[in-house]
Amino acid sequence: MKKALLIAVGLIFVATATVNAQDEKKKAPLTDEQKKLQKEMNEKYDKNKDGKIDKEERGAMSAEDKKKMADAGLGGGGKKKDK
Protein backbone atom coordinates (compact mmCIF):
# COMPACT_ATOMS: atom_id res chain seq x y z
CA MET A 1 0.00 0.00 0.00
CA LYS A 2 2.77 2.43 0.93
CA LYS A 3 4.63 1.56 -2.26
CA ALA A 4 1.57 2.36 -4.42
CA LEU A 5 1.05 5.65 -2.59
CA LEU A 6 4.72 6.58 -3.04
CA ILE A 7 4.50 5.82 -6.77
CA ALA A 8 1.32 7.89 -7.12
CA VAL A 9 2.89 10.86 -5.31
CA GLY A 10 5.98 10.55 -7.51
CA LEU A 11 3.89 10.56 -10.68
CA ILE A 12 1.98 13.62 -9.50
CA PHE A 13 5.26 15.39 -8.75
CA VAL A 14 6.65 14.60 -12.22
CA ALA A 15 3.43 15.75 -13.93
CA THR A 16 3.42 19.01 -11.95
CA ALA A 17 7.09 19.68 -12.75
CA THR A 18 6.43 19.07 -16.45
CA VAL A 19 3.47 21.47 -16.56
CA ASN A 20 5.43 24.16 -14.72
CA ALA A 21 8.39 23.80 -17.08
CA GLN A 22 6.11 24.31 -20.08
CA ASP A 23 4.56 27.41 -18.49
CA GLU A 24 8.00 28.92 -17.93
CA LYS A 25 8.97 28.79 -21.61
CA LYS A 26 9.10 32.33 -22.86
CA LYS A 27 8.37 33.55 -26.34
CA ALA A 28 11.25 34.90 -28.37
CA PRO A 29 11.30 38.70 -28.44
CA LEU A 30 9.74 40.31 -31.48
CA THR A 31 11.99 41.58 -34.24
CA ASP A 32 11.84 45.23 -35.27
CA GLU A 33 9.95 44.16 -38.42
CA GLN A 34 7.38 42.25 -36.34
CA LYS A 35 6.95 45.19 -33.95
CA LYS A 36 6.39 47.56 -36.86
CA LEU A 37 3.80 45.26 -38.47
CA GLN A 38 2.06 44.67 -35.13
CA LYS A 39 1.82 48.42 -34.52
CA GLU A 40 0.47 48.97 -38.04
CA MET A 41 -2.19 46.26 -37.64
CA ASN A 42 -3.20 47.54 -34.18
CA GLU A 43 -3.64 51.05 -35.53
CA LYS A 44 -5.73 49.71 -38.40
CA TYR A 45 -7.89 47.08 -36.65
CA ASP A 46 -7.83 47.58 -32.84
CA LYS A 47 -11.19 49.33 -32.56
CA ASN A 48 -11.53 49.07 -28.76
CA LYS A 49 -7.93 50.33 -28.25
CA ASP A 50 -6.96 47.59 -25.78
CA GLY A 51 -3.64 46.97 -27.52
CA LYS A 52 -4.70 43.57 -28.87
CA ILE A 53 -6.58 42.35 -31.91
CA ASP A 54 -9.38 40.20 -30.50
CA LYS A 55 -11.46 37.59 -32.32
CA GLU A 56 -14.03 40.10 -33.59
CA GLU A 57 -11.37 42.52 -34.81
CA ARG A 58 -9.44 39.68 -36.47
CA GLY A 59 -12.64 38.77 -38.33
CA ALA A 60 -12.64 42.25 -39.84
CA MET A 61 -9.06 41.89 -41.12
CA SER A 62 -8.46 41.50 -44.83
CA ALA A 63 -7.08 38.18 -46.04
CA GLU A 64 -3.98 40.03 -47.22
CA ASP A 65 -3.31 41.47 -43.74
CA LYS A 66 -3.92 38.07 -42.10
CA LYS A 67 -1.36 36.56 -44.48
CA LYS A 68 1.15 39.34 -43.71
CA MET A 69 0.81 38.62 -39.99
CA ALA A 70 1.07 34.85 -40.43
CA ASP A 71 4.15 35.21 -42.66
CA ALA A 72 5.76 37.45 -40.02
CA GLY A 73 5.10 34.86 -37.29
CA LEU A 74 2.40 36.93 -35.59
CA GLY A 75 -1.18 36.03 -34.86
CA GLY A 76 -1.04 32.99 -32.63
CA GLY A 77 0.08 29.89 -34.45
CA GLY A 78 0.99 31.58 -37.69
CA LYS A 79 3.93 30.38 -39.73
CA LYS A 80 7.24 31.92 -38.79
CA LYS A 81 9.29 33.33 -41.58
CA ASP A 82 12.79 31.84 -41.92
CA LYS A 83 15.57 34.35 -41.34
N, CA, C and O of each residue as an XYZ file, in Angstrom:
332
protein
N       0.823     -1.196      0.000
C       0.000      0.000      0.000
C       0.863      1.253      0.000
O       0.613      2.191     -0.758
N       1.893      1.263      0.865
C       2.766      2.427      0.933
C       3.525      2.620     -0.376
O       3.771      3.749     -0.802
N       3.894      1.505     -1.009
C       4.626      1.562     -2.262
C       3.759      2.200     -3.357
O       4.238      3.030     -4.130
N       2.488      1.807     -3.415
C       1.568      2.365     -4.417
C       1.355      3.857     -4.173
O       1.304      4.638     -5.123
N       1.233      4.245     -2.938
C       1.055      5.653     -2.586
C       2.289      6.460     -2.974
O       2.174      7.561     -3.513
N       3.470      5.909     -2.698
C       4.718      6.576     -3.042
C       4.843      6.746     -4.558
O       5.279      7.796     -5.030
N       4.466      5.732     -5.310
C       4.505      5.815     -6.775
C       3.524      6.878     -7.273
O       3.858      7.663     -8.160
N       2.331      6.907     -6.713
C       1.318      7.895     -7.122
C       1.807      9.316     -6.837
O       1.662     10.203     -7.679
N       2.377      9.532     -5.669
C       2.895     10.857     -5.315
C       4.032     11.245     -6.253
O       4.126     12.398     -6.673
N       4.884     10.299     -6.578
C       5.985     10.548     -7.511
C       5.478     10.947     -8.892
O       5.999     11.876     -9.509
N       4.463     10.241     -9.372
C       3.888     10.565    -10.678
C       3.247     11.953    -10.682
O       3.362     12.697    -11.655
N       2.584     12.285     -9.604
C       1.981     13.616     -9.495
C       3.070     14.685     -9.499
O       2.920     15.722    -10.146
N       4.149     14.439     -8.790
C       5.262     15.388     -8.752
C       5.854     15.597    -10.147
O       6.097     16.733    -10.553
N       6.085     14.514    -10.876
C       6.649     14.603    -12.225
C       5.699     15.356    -13.161
O       6.139     16.195    -13.947
N       4.413     15.062    -13.079
C       3.431     15.747    -13.928
C       3.397     17.240    -13.617
O       3.337     18.060    -14.533
N       3.435     17.595    -12.352
C       3.424     19.007    -11.948
C       4.679     19.714    -12.438
O       4.601     20.836    -12.940
N       5.824     19.080    -12.302
C       7.088     19.678    -12.752
C       7.067     19.895    -14.262
O       7.560     20.912    -14.750
N       6.503     18.950    -14.999
C       6.429     19.070    -16.454
C       5.542     20.240    -16.864
O       5.914     21.020    -17.740
N       4.383     20.368    -16.245
C       3.469     21.466    -16.564
C       4.119     22.806    -16.234
O       4.027     23.743    -17.027
N       4.768     22.912    -15.094
C       5.429     24.160    -14.717
C       6.553     24.518    -15.674
O       6.744     25.693    -15.988
N       7.294     23.530    -16.139
C       8.388     23.796    -17.075
C       7.841     24.338    -18.387
O       8.453     25.220    -18.989
N       6.709     23.830    -18.839
C       6.107     24.311    -20.077
C       5.607     25.735    -19.904
O       5.721     26.538    -20.830
N       5.059     26.068    -18.746
C       4.562     27.415    -18.489
C       5.696     28.438    -18.464
O       5.489     29.605    -18.796
N       6.887     28.004    -18.073
C       8.003     28.918    -17.931
C       8.690     29.248    -19.250
O       9.500     30.173    -19.313
N       8.370     28.490    -20.315
C       8.972     28.793    -21.610
C       8.497     30.167    -22.041
O       7.306     30.475    -21.996
N       9.445     30.982    -22.458
C       9.100     32.334    -22.863
C       9.189     32.447    -24.375
O       9.993     31.778    -25.025
N       8.345     33.309    -24.914
C       8.369     33.552    -26.343
C       9.611     34.357    -26.691
O      10.100     35.161    -25.897
N      10.102     34.120    -27.893
C      11.245     34.899    -28.367
C      10.799     36.344    -28.548
O       9.663     36.595    -28.949
N      11.676     37.289    -28.259
C      11.301     38.695    -28.437
C      11.009     38.996    -29.906
O      11.578     38.384    -30.809
N      10.115     39.945    -30.117
C       9.742     40.310    -31.481
C      10.877     41.072    -32.160
O      11.600     41.841    -31.528
N      11.011     40.836    -33.462
C      11.993     41.584    -34.237
C      11.434     42.981    -34.493
O      10.249     43.234    -34.278
N      12.294     43.879    -34.952
C      11.836     45.232    -35.274
C      10.762     45.202    -36.355
O       9.800     45.969    -36.310
N      10.936     44.303    -37.332
C       9.948     44.163    -38.415
C       8.595     43.711    -37.864
O       7.554     44.233    -38.263
N       8.610     42.738    -36.946
C       7.377     42.248    -36.338
C       6.703     43.341    -35.512
O       5.483     43.498    -35.560
N       7.502     44.095    -34.756
C       6.948     45.188    -33.949
C       6.281     46.234    -34.831
O       5.201     46.730    -34.512
N       6.928     46.564    -35.934
C       6.389     47.561    -36.856
C       5.063     47.072    -37.448
O       4.092     47.828    -37.502
N       5.021     45.814    -37.889
C       3.800     45.261    -38.469
C       2.693     45.177    -37.418
O       1.536     45.478    -37.711
N       3.039     44.774    -36.206
C       2.056     44.666    -35.135
C       1.456     46.044    -34.828
O       0.246     46.172    -34.641
N       2.297     47.054    -34.779
C       1.816     48.416    -34.521
C       0.889     48.880    -35.647
O      -0.154     49.484    -35.400
N       1.287     48.588    -36.878
C       0.474     48.966    -38.044
C      -0.903     48.294    -37.992
O      -1.924     48.937    -38.234
N      -0.920     47.008    -37.678
C      -2.190     46.263    -37.638
C      -3.054     46.728    -36.458
O      -4.276     46.810    -36.583
N      -2.435     47.029    -35.326
C      -3.199     47.538    -34.182
C      -3.837     48.881    -34.510
O      -4.998     49.119    -34.175
N      -3.086     49.750    -35.159
C      -3.640     51.052    -35.532
C      -4.806     50.896    -36.508
O      -5.767     51.664    -36.471
N      -4.709     49.911    -37.363
C      -5.729     49.710    -38.399
C      -6.966     48.970    -37.880
O      -8.085     49.306    -38.267
N      -6.783     47.966    -37.008
C      -7.893     47.079    -36.646
C      -8.313     47.103    -35.176
O      -9.409     46.639    -34.863
N      -7.504     47.615    -34.276
C      -7.830     47.575    -32.839
C      -8.852     48.661    -32.511
O      -8.493     49.757    -32.083
N     -10.112     48.346    -32.715
C     -11.192     49.335    -32.557
C     -11.446     49.705    -31.095
O     -11.805     50.846    -30.806
N     -11.265     48.763    -30.172
C     -11.526     49.066    -28.761
C     -10.284     49.590    -28.038
O     -10.333     49.861    -26.838
N      -9.182     49.733    -28.757
C      -7.934     50.333    -28.245
C      -7.413     49.657    -26.972
O      -6.945     50.324    -26.049
N      -7.502     48.309    -26.937
C      -6.962     47.588    -25.776
C      -5.549     47.068    -26.034
O      -4.968     46.392    -25.184
N      -5.000     47.382    -27.202
C      -3.642     46.967    -27.523
C      -3.532     45.579    -28.112
O      -2.430     45.105    -28.388
N      -4.677     44.913    -28.310
C      -4.697     43.565    -28.871
C      -5.757     43.497    -29.961
O      -6.727     44.256    -29.951
N      -5.561     42.588    -30.889
C      -6.576     42.347    -31.907
C      -7.351     41.111    -31.458
O      -6.843     39.991    -31.521
N      -8.587     41.325    -31.005
C      -9.381     40.203    -30.500
C     -10.058     39.467    -31.661
O      -9.873     39.816    -32.827
N     -10.833     38.458    -31.324
C     -11.464     37.594    -32.318
C     -12.349     38.392    -33.281
O     -12.306     38.175    -34.492
N     -13.135     39.299    -32.748
C     -14.033     40.098    -33.586
C     -13.243     41.008    -34.527
O     -13.575     41.134    -35.706
N     -12.206     41.633    -34.000
C     -11.373     42.525    -34.813
C     -10.609     41.735    -35.877
O     -10.446     42.197    -37.006
N     -10.143     40.539    -35.505
C      -9.443     39.683    -36.468
C     -10.380     39.282    -37.610
O      -9.946     39.143    -38.753
N     -11.660     39.098    -37.297
C     -12.635     38.766    -38.329
C     -12.798     39.886    -39.349
O     -13.175     39.634    -40.494
N     -12.518     41.113    -38.942
C     -12.637     42.255    -39.838
C     -11.369     42.470    -40.672
O     -11.354     43.316    -41.566
N     -10.322     41.722    -40.388
C      -9.063     41.886    -41.122
C      -9.183     41.343    -42.535
O      -9.883     40.361    -42.781
N      -8.492     41.994    -43.456
C      -8.463     41.498    -44.834
C      -7.604     40.235    -44.877
O      -6.739     40.027    -44.026
N      -7.855     39.405    -45.875
C      -7.078     38.179    -46.041
C      -5.606     38.519    -46.263
O      -4.722     37.795    -45.805
N      -5.349     39.606    -46.955
C      -3.975     40.032    -47.220
C      -3.247     40.375    -45.915
O      -2.093     39.990    -45.723
N      -3.931     41.103    -45.017
C      -3.314     41.470    -43.742
C      -3.129     40.245    -42.851
O      -2.127     40.150    -42.141
N      -4.076     39.307    -42.874
C      -3.917     38.069    -42.099
C      -2.697     37.293    -42.595
O      -1.941     36.735    -41.799
N      -2.514     37.263    -43.910
C      -1.359     36.563    -44.484
C      -0.061     37.256    -44.089
O       0.920     36.588    -43.758
N      -0.042     38.592    -44.119
C       1.146     39.344    -43.706
C       1.537     38.975    -42.275
O       2.708     38.743    -41.976
N       0.535     38.926    -41.399
C       0.809     38.619    -39.989
C       1.294     37.184    -39.829
O       2.236     36.929    -39.079
N       0.661     36.248    -40.524
C       1.069     34.848    -40.427
C       2.492     34.671    -40.962
O       3.291     33.950    -40.365
N       2.810     35.320    -42.076
C       4.147     35.211    -42.658
C       5.208     35.807    -41.742
O       6.358     35.368    -41.751
N       4.823     36.807    -40.950
C       5.763     37.447    -40.023
C       5.871     36.684    -38.702
O       6.688     37.037    -37.852
N       5.051     35.634    -38.522
C       5.096     34.858    -37.289
C       4.248     35.458    -36.190
O       4.448     35.155    -35.014
N       3.304     36.307    -36.558
C       2.404     36.931    -35.587
C       1.018     36.334    -35.741
O       0.692     35.773    -36.788
N       0.213     36.449    -34.718
C      -1.178     36.029    -34.856
C      -1.488     34.675    -34.273
O      -2.454     34.038    -34.690
N      -0.708     34.218    -33.332
C      -1.042     32.987    -32.625
C      -1.077     31.759    -33.492
O      -2.141     31.392    -33.992
N       0.017     31.128    -33.682
C       0.077     29.889    -34.446
C       0.372     30.090    -35.913
O       0.357     29.137    -36.692
N       0.638     31.316    -36.290
C       0.986     31.580    -37.688
C       2.356     31.013    -38.011
O       3.138     30.688    -37.118
N       2.633     30.901    -39.298
C       3.930     30.383    -39.726
C       4.994     31.446    -39.482
O       4.780     32.631    -39.740
N       6.129     31.007    -38.985
C       7.244     31.925    -38.786
C       8.087     31.950    -40.040
O       8.374     30.917    -40.646
N       8.470     33.136    -40.407
C       9.292     33.327    -41.580
C      10.732     32.949    -41.247
O      11.252     33.344    -40.204
N      11.379     32.184    -42.132
C      12.786     31.841    -41.916
C      13.639     33.076    -42.089
O      13.359     33.926    -42.935
N      14.682     33.171    -41.282
C      15.568     34.347    -41.336
C      16.545     34.244    -42.466
O      17.364     35.143    -42.659
